[in-house]
Amino acid sequence: MKYFTVEQVVEALKTGAARRHQIYDNFAQARYRGFTERAALFKTALDIFDQWKKENKES
């Protein structure tokens, strides 16, 4: 496992170390395999990143 916290995932997305598609794939795989806590971690990180991206695009 590469990411253990929501903050790590969001930071990787912001810096470009990970792409949104990769994180979404991780979310989908975690959900498919029944890892609900991991799926929630990735979903929360995606929501935070999307909001951050939207706010930065407007300014």
HTML snippet that shows the backbone in 3Dmol.js (N, CA, C, O; Angstrom):
<script src="https://3Dmol.org/build/3Dmol-min.js"></script>
<div id="view" style="width:600px;height:400px;position:relative"></div>
<script>
const pdb = `
ATOM      1  N   MET A   1       0.844  -1.176   0.000  1.00  0.00           N
ATOM      2  CA  MET A   1       0.000   0.000   0.000  1.00  0.00           C
ATOM      3  C   MET A   1       0.889   1.239   0.000  1.00  0.00           C
ATOM      4  O   MET A   1       1.854   1.343   0.757  1.00  0.00           O
ATOM      5  N   LYS A   2       0.539   2.146  -0.851  1.00  0.00           N
ATOM      6  CA  LYS A   2       1.335   3.357  -0.987  1.00  0.00           C
ATOM      7  C   LYS A   2       0.755   4.513  -0.177  1.00  0.00           C
ATOM      8  O   LYS A   2       1.497   5.360   0.319  1.00  0.00           O
ATOM      9  N   TYR A   3      -0.559   4.546  -0.046  1.00  0.00           N
ATOM     10  CA  TYR A   3      -1.216   5.659   0.634  1.00  0.00           C
ATOM     11  C   TYR A   3      -1.938   5.161   1.877  1.00  0.00           C
ATOM     12  O   TYR A   3      -2.685   4.183   1.833  1.00  0.00           O
ATOM     13  N   PHE A   4      -1.698   5.857   2.992  1.00  0.00           N
ATOM     14  CA  PHE A   4      -2.300   5.453   4.253  1.00  0.00           C
ATOM     15  C   PHE A   4      -3.284   6.483   4.789  1.00  0.00           C
ATOM     16  O   PHE A   4      -4.120   6.163   5.634  1.00  0.00           O
ATOM     17  N   THR A   5      -3.189   7.722   4.302  1.00  0.00           N
ATOM     18  CA  THR A   5      -4.090   8.770   4.777  1.00  0.00           C
ATOM     19  C   THR A   5      -4.651   9.553   3.599  1.00  0.00           C
ATOM     20  O   THR A   5      -4.103   9.538   2.496  1.00  0.00           O
ATOM     21  N   VAL A   6      -5.745  10.229   3.862  1.00  0.00           N
ATOM     22  CA  VAL A   6      -6.364  11.084   2.851  1.00  0.00           C
ATOM     23  C   VAL A   6      -5.388  12.184   2.444  1.00  0.00           C
ATOM     24  O   VAL A   6      -5.290  12.529   1.266  1.00  0.00           O
ATOM     25  N   GLU A   7      -4.669  12.731   3.418  1.00  0.00           N
ATOM     26  CA  GLU A   7      -3.731  13.816   3.143  1.00  0.00           C
ATOM     27  C   GLU A   7      -2.637  13.384   2.175  1.00  0.00           C
ATOM     28  O   GLU A   7      -2.243  14.157   1.302  1.00  0.00           O
ATOM     29  N   GLN A   8      -2.141  12.154   2.321  1.00  0.00           N
ATOM     30  CA  GLN A   8      -1.109  11.649   1.414  1.00  0.00           C
ATOM     31  C   GLN A   8      -1.634  11.566  -0.013  1.00  0.00           C
ATOM     32  O   GLN A   8      -0.933  11.918  -0.962  1.00  0.00           O
ATOM     33  N   VAL A   9      -2.858  11.103  -0.159  1.00  0.00           N
ATOM     34  CA  VAL A   9      -3.449  10.967  -1.489  1.00  0.00           C
ATOM     35  C   VAL A   9      -3.650  12.342  -2.118  1.00  0.00           C
ATOM     36  O   VAL A   9      -3.298  12.555  -3.278  1.00  0.00           O
ATOM     37  N   VAL A  10      -4.214  13.268  -1.359  1.00  0.00           N
ATOM     38  CA  VAL A  10      -4.468  14.614  -1.878  1.00  0.00           C
ATOM     39  C   VAL A  10      -3.149  15.283  -2.267  1.00  0.00           C
ATOM     40  O   VAL A  10      -3.068  15.920  -3.317  1.00  0.00           O
ATOM     41  N   GLU A  11      -2.133  15.147  -1.444  1.00  0.00           N
ATOM     42  CA  GLU A  11      -0.833  15.751  -1.750  1.00  0.00           C
ATOM     43  C   GLU A  11      -0.231  15.144  -3.017  1.00  0.00           C
ATOM     44  O   GLU A  11       0.348  15.863  -3.832  1.00  0.00           O
ATOM     45  N   ALA A  12      -0.361  13.840  -3.187  1.00  0.00           N
ATOM     46  CA  ALA A  12       0.146  13.188  -4.403  1.00  0.00           C
ATOM     47  C   ALA A  12      -0.588  13.707  -5.636  1.00  0.00           C
ATOM     48  O   ALA A  12       0.020  13.897  -6.690  1.00  0.00           O
ATOM     49  N   LEU A  13      -1.873  13.932  -5.507  1.00  0.00           N
ATOM     50  CA  LEU A  13      -2.642  14.474  -6.629  1.00  0.00           C
ATOM     51  C   LEU A  13      -2.218  15.906  -6.939  1.00  0.00           C
ATOM     52  O   LEU A  13      -2.055  16.271  -8.103  1.00  0.00           O
ATOM     53  N   LYS A  14      -2.042  16.707  -5.908  1.00  0.00           N
ATOM     54  CA  LYS A  14      -1.673  18.113  -6.105  1.00  0.00           C
ATOM     55  C   LYS A  14      -0.292  18.257  -6.737  1.00  0.00           C
ATOM     56  O   LYS A  14      -0.081  19.130  -7.580  1.00  0.00           O
ATOM     57  N   THR A  15       0.650  17.403  -6.333  1.00  0.00           N
ATOM     58  CA  THR A  15       2.020  17.511  -6.841  1.00  0.00           C
ATOM     59  C   THR A  15       2.203  16.806  -8.178  1.00  0.00           C
ATOM     60  O   THR A  15       3.220  16.992  -8.847  1.00  0.00           O
ATOM     61  N   GLY A  16       1.236  16.009  -8.562  1.00  0.00           N
ATOM     62  CA  GLY A  16       1.354  15.291  -9.824  1.00  0.00           C
ATOM     63  C   GLY A  16       2.007  13.932  -9.687  1.00  0.00           C
ATOM     64  O   GLY A  16       2.252  13.264 -10.691  1.00  0.00           O
ATOM     65  N   ALA A  17       2.295  13.508  -8.461  1.00  0.00           N
ATOM     66  CA  ALA A  17       2.890  12.188  -8.247  1.00  0.00           C
ATOM     67  C   ALA A  17       1.899  11.083  -8.596  1.00  0.00           C
ATOM     68  O   ALA A  17       2.294   9.962  -8.917  1.00  0.00           O
ATOM     69  N   ALA A  18       0.621  11.407  -8.531  1.00  0.00           N
ATOM     70  CA  ALA A  18      -0.436  10.467  -8.919  1.00  0.00           C
ATOM     71  C   ALA A  18      -1.446  11.222  -9.764  1.00  0.00           C
ATOM     72  O   ALA A  18      -1.654  12.423  -9.592  1.00  0.00           O
ATOM     73  N   ARG A  19      -2.061  10.504 -10.668  1.00  0.00           N
ATOM     74  CA  ARG A  19      -3.100  11.112 -11.501  1.00  0.00           C
ATOM     75  C   ARG A  19      -4.460  10.729 -10.938  1.00  0.00           C
ATOM     76  O   ARG A  19      -4.600   9.713 -10.258  1.00  0.00           O
ATOM     77  N   ARG A  20      -5.444  11.540 -11.223  1.00  0.00           N
ATOM     78  CA  ARG A  20      -6.790  11.297 -10.704  1.00  0.00           C
ATOM     79  C   ARG A  20      -7.293   9.917 -11.126  1.00  0.00           C
ATOM     80  O   ARG A  20      -7.940   9.216 -10.349  1.00  0.00           O
ATOM     81  N   HIS A  21      -6.988   9.544 -12.352  1.00  0.00           N
ATOM     82  CA  HIS A  21      -7.438   8.250 -12.864  1.00  0.00           C
ATOM     83  C   HIS A  21      -6.855   7.088 -12.046  1.00  0.00           C
ATOM     84  O   HIS A  21      -7.550   6.106 -11.787  1.00  0.00           O
ATOM     85  N   GLN A  22      -5.602   7.197 -11.645  1.00  0.00           N
ATOM     86  CA  GLN A  22      -4.970   6.156 -10.836  1.00  0.00           C
ATOM     87  C   GLN A  22      -5.667   6.024  -9.480  1.00  0.00           C
ATOM     88  O   GLN A  22      -5.922   4.917  -9.008  1.00  0.00           O
ATOM     89  N   ILE A  23      -5.967   7.154  -8.871  1.00  0.00           N
ATOM     90  CA  ILE A  23      -6.619   7.128  -7.563  1.00  0.00           C
ATOM     91  C   ILE A  23      -8.038   6.589  -7.700  1.00  0.00           C
ATOM     92  O   ILE A  23      -8.508   5.842  -6.842  1.00  0.00           O
ATOM     93  N   TYR A  24      -8.723   6.969  -8.782  1.00  0.00           N
ATOM     94  CA  TYR A  24     -10.064   6.431  -9.002  1.00  0.00           C
ATOM     95  C   TYR A  24     -10.006   4.917  -9.202  1.00  0.00           C
ATOM     96  O   TYR A  24     -10.877   4.200  -8.710  1.00  0.00           O
ATOM     97  N   ASP A  25      -9.001   4.425  -9.910  1.00  0.00           N
ATOM     98  CA  ASP A  25      -8.831   2.976 -10.074  1.00  0.00           C
ATOM     99  C   ASP A  25      -8.618   2.299  -8.726  1.00  0.00           C
ATOM    100  O   ASP A  25      -9.179   1.234  -8.466  1.00  0.00           O
ATOM    101  N   ASN A  26      -7.803   2.920  -7.862  1.00  0.00           N
ATOM    102  CA  ASN A  26      -7.596   2.380  -6.516  1.00  0.00           C
ATOM    103  C   ASN A  26      -8.915   2.331  -5.749  1.00  0.00           C
ATOM    104  O   ASN A  26      -9.206   1.350  -5.064  1.00  0.00           O
ATOM    105  N   PHE A  27      -9.708   3.394  -5.869  1.00  0.00           N
ATOM    106  CA  PHE A  27     -11.020   3.446  -5.221  1.00  0.00           C
ATOM    107  C   PHE A  27     -11.913   2.307  -5.713  1.00  0.00           C
ATOM    108  O   PHE A  27     -12.533   1.606  -4.914  1.00  0.00           O
ATOM    109  N   ALA A  28     -11.974   2.130  -7.031  1.00  0.00           N
ATOM    110  CA  ALA A  28     -12.840   1.105  -7.612  1.00  0.00           C
ATOM    111  C   ALA A  28     -12.397  -0.298  -7.193  1.00  0.00           C
ATOM    112  O   ALA A  28     -13.236  -1.145  -6.886  1.00  0.00           O
ATOM    113  N   GLN A  29     -11.101  -0.548  -7.177  1.00  0.00           N
ATOM    114  CA  GLN A  29     -10.591  -1.861  -6.776  1.00  0.00           C
ATOM    115  C   GLN A  29     -10.863  -2.128  -5.296  1.00  0.00           C
ATOM    116  O   GLN A  29     -11.246  -3.239  -4.927  1.00  0.00           O
ATOM    117  N   ALA A  30     -10.669  -1.132  -4.461  1.00  0.00           N
ATOM    118  CA  ALA A  30     -10.935  -1.304  -3.029  1.00  0.00           C
ATOM    119  C   ALA A  30     -12.411  -1.612  -2.799  1.00  0.00           C
ATOM    120  O   ALA A  30     -12.755  -2.475  -1.991  1.00  0.00           O
ATOM    121  N   ARG A  31     -13.270  -0.907  -3.509  1.00  0.00           N
ATOM    122  CA  ARG A  31     -14.711  -1.145  -3.379  1.00  0.00           C
ATOM    123  C   ARG A  31     -15.067  -2.552  -3.866  1.00  0.00           C
ATOM    124  O   ARG A  31     -15.838  -3.260  -3.218  1.00  0.00           O
ATOM    125  N   TYR A  32     -14.510  -2.949  -4.993  1.00  0.00           N
ATOM    126  CA  TYR A  32     -14.785  -4.263  -5.576  1.00  0.00           C
ATOM    127  C   TYR A  32     -14.332  -5.390  -4.648  1.00  0.00           C
ATOM    128  O   TYR A  32     -15.009  -6.411  -4.525  1.00  0.00           O
ATOM    129  N   ARG A  33     -13.196  -5.202  -4.004  1.00  0.00           N
ATOM    130  CA  ARG A  33     -12.631  -6.240  -3.138  1.00  0.00           C
ATOM    131  C   ARG A  33     -13.196  -6.209  -1.724  1.00  0.00           C
ATOM    132  O   ARG A  33     -12.838  -7.046  -0.895  1.00  0.00           O
ATOM    133  N   GLY A  34     -14.074  -5.252  -1.442  1.00  0.00           N
ATOM    134  CA  GLY A  34     -14.730  -5.214  -0.144  1.00  0.00           C
ATOM    135  C   GLY A  34     -13.996  -4.430   0.924  1.00  0.00           C
ATOM    136  O   GLY A  34     -14.345  -4.519   2.101  1.00  0.00           O
ATOM    137  N   PHE A  35     -12.989  -3.667   0.541  1.00  0.00           N
ATOM    138  CA  PHE A  35     -12.257  -2.842   1.499  1.00  0.00           C
ATOM    139  C   PHE A  35     -12.956  -1.490   1.611  1.00  0.00           C
ATOM    140  O   PHE A  35     -12.516  -0.503   1.020  1.00  0.00           O
ATOM    141  N   THR A  36     -14.031  -1.454   2.365  1.00  0.00           N
ATOM    142  CA  THR A  36     -14.856  -0.248   2.418  1.00  0.00           C
ATOM    143  C   THR A  36     -14.116   0.949   3.013  1.00  0.00           C
ATOM    144  O   THR A  36     -14.328   2.082   2.581  1.00  0.00           O
ATOM    145  N   GLU A  37     -13.248   0.709   4.001  1.00  0.00           N
ATOM    146  CA  GLU A  37     -12.508   1.822   4.601  1.00  0.00           C
ATOM    147  C   GLU A  37     -11.523   2.426   3.605  1.00  0.00           C
ATOM    148  O   GLU A  37     -11.387   3.647   3.539  1.00  0.00           O
ATOM    149  N   ARG A  38     -10.837   1.592   2.831  1.00  0.00           N
ATOM    150  CA  ARG A  38      -9.902   2.088   1.811  1.00  0.00           C
ATOM    151  C   ARG A  38     -10.657   2.819   0.713  1.00  0.00           C
ATOM    152  O   ARG A  38     -10.219   3.865   0.235  1.00  0.00           O
ATOM    153  N   ALA A  39     -11.794   2.261   0.316  1.00  0.00           N
ATOM    154  CA  ALA A  39     -12.598   2.906  -0.722  1.00  0.00           C
ATOM    155  C   ALA A  39     -13.038   4.289  -0.251  1.00  0.00           C
ATOM    156  O   ALA A  39     -13.003   5.249  -1.019  1.00  0.00           O
ATOM    157  N   ALA A  40     -13.450   4.389   1.003  1.00  0.00           N
ATOM    158  CA  ALA A  40     -13.875   5.676   1.553  1.00  0.00           C
ATOM    159  C   ALA A  40     -12.708   6.665   1.592  1.00  0.00           C
ATOM    160  O   ALA A  40     -12.893   7.855   1.338  1.00  0.00           O
ATOM    161  N   LEU A  41     -11.513   6.176   1.910  1.00  0.00           N
ATOM    162  CA  LEU A  41     -10.322   7.026   1.928  1.00  0.00           C
ATOM    163  C   LEU A  41     -10.092   7.634   0.549  1.00  0.00           C
ATOM    164  O   LEU A  41      -9.895   8.843   0.427  1.00  0.00           O
ATOM    165  N   PHE A  42     -10.116   6.806  -0.484  1.00  0.00           N
ATOM    166  CA  PHE A  42      -9.878   7.305  -1.839  1.00  0.00           C
ATOM    167  C   PHE A  42     -11.004   8.224  -2.304  1.00  0.00           C
ATOM    168  O   PHE A  42     -10.747   9.232  -2.962  1.00  0.00           O
ATOM    169  N   LYS A  43     -12.239   7.889  -1.970  1.00  0.00           N
ATOM    170  CA  LYS A  43     -13.375   8.721  -2.377  1.00  0.00           C
ATOM    171  C   LYS A  43     -13.288  10.100  -1.724  1.00  0.00           C
ATOM    172  O   LYS A  43     -13.512  11.117  -2.381  1.00  0.00           O
ATOM    173  N   THR A  44     -12.964  10.132  -0.441  1.00  0.00           N
ATOM    174  CA  THR A  44     -12.819  11.402   0.271  1.00  0.00           C
ATOM    175  C   THR A  44     -11.697  12.233  -0.344  1.00  0.00           C
ATOM    176  O   THR A  44     -11.849  13.438  -0.547  1.00  0.00           O
ATOM    177  N   ALA A  45     -10.579  11.589  -0.638  1.00  0.00           N
ATOM    178  CA  ALA A  45      -9.450  12.297  -1.244  1.00  0.00           C
ATOM    179  C   ALA A  45      -9.827  12.858  -2.611  1.00  0.00           C
ATOM    180  O   ALA A  45      -9.454  13.984  -2.941  1.00  0.00           O
ATOM    181  N   LEU A  46     -10.552  12.094  -3.401  1.00  0.00           N
ATOM    182  CA  LEU A  46     -10.988  12.574  -4.716  1.00  0.00           C
ATOM    183  C   LEU A  46     -11.916  13.775  -4.579  1.00  0.00           C
ATOM    184  O   LEU A  46     -11.808  14.739  -5.337  1.00  0.00           O
ATOM    185  N   ASP A  47     -12.827  13.717  -3.611  1.00  0.00           N
ATOM    186  CA  ASP A  47     -13.747  14.839  -3.388  1.00  0.00           C
ATOM    187  C   ASP A  47     -12.986  16.106  -2.987  1.00  0.00           C
ATOM    188  O   ASP A  47     -13.274  17.194  -3.484  1.00  0.00           O
ATOM    189  N   ILE A  48     -12.012  15.955  -2.084  1.00  0.00           N
ATOM    190  CA  ILE A  48     -11.215  17.100  -1.637  1.00  0.00           C
ATOM    191  C   ILE A  48     -10.405  17.659  -2.800  1.00  0.00           C
ATOM    192  O   ILE A  48     -10.339  18.874  -2.985  1.00  0.00           O
ATOM    193  N   PHE A  49      -9.790  16.777  -3.584  1.00  0.00           N
ATOM    194  CA  PHE A  49      -8.988  17.223  -4.725  1.00  0.00           C
ATOM    195  C   PHE A  49      -9.847  17.932  -5.762  1.00  0.00           C
ATOM    196  O   PHE A  49      -9.446  18.965  -6.298  1.00  0.00           O
ATOM    197  N   ASP A  50     -11.022  17.387  -6.048  1.00  0.00           N
ATOM    198  CA  ASP A  50     -11.909  18.020  -7.026  1.00  0.00           C
ATOM    199  C   ASP A  50     -12.312  19.419  -6.575  1.00  0.00           C
ATOM    200  O   ASP A  50     -12.360  20.348  -7.381  1.00  0.00           O
ATOM    201  N   GLN A  51     -12.600  19.565  -5.285  1.00  0.00           N
ATOM    202  CA  GLN A  51     -12.961  20.879  -4.742  1.00  0.00           C
ATOM    203  C   GLN A  51     -11.774  21.839  -4.842  1.00  0.00           C
ATOM    204  O   GLN A  51     -11.939  22.995  -5.232  1.00  0.00           O
ATOM    205  N   TRP A  52     -10.580  21.358  -4.489  1.00  0.00           N
ATOM    206  CA  TRP A  52      -9.367  22.181  -4.564  1.00  0.00           C
ATOM    207  C   TRP A  52      -9.113  22.622  -6.006  1.00  0.00           C
ATOM    208  O   TRP A  52      -8.794  23.783  -6.263  1.00  0.00           O
ATOM    209  N   LYS A  53      -9.257  21.686  -6.935  1.00  0.00           N
ATOM    210  CA  LYS A  53      -9.024  21.997  -8.343  1.00  0.00           C
ATOM    211  C   LYS A  53     -10.031  23.035  -8.846  1.00  0.00           C
ATOM    212  O   LYS A  53      -9.675  23.943  -9.596  1.00  0.00           O
ATOM    213  N   LYS A  54     -11.289  22.891  -8.423  1.00  0.00           N
ATOM    214  CA  LYS A  54     -12.333  23.838  -8.822  1.00  0.00           C
ATOM    215  C   LYS A  54     -12.037  25.232  -8.271  1.00  0.00           C
ATOM    216  O   LYS A  54     -12.174  26.225  -8.985  1.00  0.00           O
ATOM    217  N   GLU A  55     -11.632  25.308  -7.004  1.00  0.00           N
ATOM    218  CA  GLU A  55     -11.330  26.599  -6.386  1.00  0.00           C
ATOM    219  C   GLU A  55     -10.134  27.271  -7.051  1.00  0.00           C
ATOM    220  O   GLU A  55     -10.137  28.488  -7.238  1.00  0.00           O
ATOM    221  N   ASN A  56      -9.121  26.504  -7.407  1.00  0.00           N
ATOM    222  CA  ASN A  56      -7.930  27.078  -8.042  1.00  0.00           C
ATOM    223  C   ASN A  56      -8.189  27.480  -9.480  1.00  0.00           C
ATOM    224  O   ASN A  56      -7.545  28.394  -9.995  1.00  0.00           O
ATOM    225  N   LYS A  57      -9.108  26.820 -10.121  1.00  0.00           N
ATOM    226  CA  LYS A  57      -9.438  27.154 -11.506  1.00  0.00           C
ATOM    227  C   LYS A  57     -10.178  28.486 -11.575  1.00  0.00           C
ATOM    228  O   LYS A  57      -9.998  29.248 -12.525  1.00  0.00           O
ATOM    229  N   GLU A  58     -11.009  28.767 -10.573  1.00  0.00           N
ATOM    230  CA  GLU A  58     -11.808  29.990 -10.549  1.00  0.00           C
ATOM    231  C   GLU A  58     -10.962  31.222 -10.266  1.00  0.00           C
ATOM    232  O   GLU A  58     -11.292  32.318 -10.719  1.00  0.00           O
ATOM    233  N   SER A  59      -9.863  31.050  -9.512  1.00  0.00           N
ATOM    234  CA  SER A  59      -9.070  32.229  -9.143  1.00  0.00           C
ATOM    235  C   SER A  59      -7.973  32.545 -10.118  1.00  0.00           C
ATOM    236  O   SER A  59      -7.233  33.510  -9.924  1.00  0.00           O
TER     237      SER A  59
END
`;
const viewer = $3Dmol.createViewer("view");
viewer.addModel(pdb, "pdb");
viewer.setStyle({}, {cartoon: {color: "spectrum"}});
viewer.zoomTo();
viewer.render();
</script>
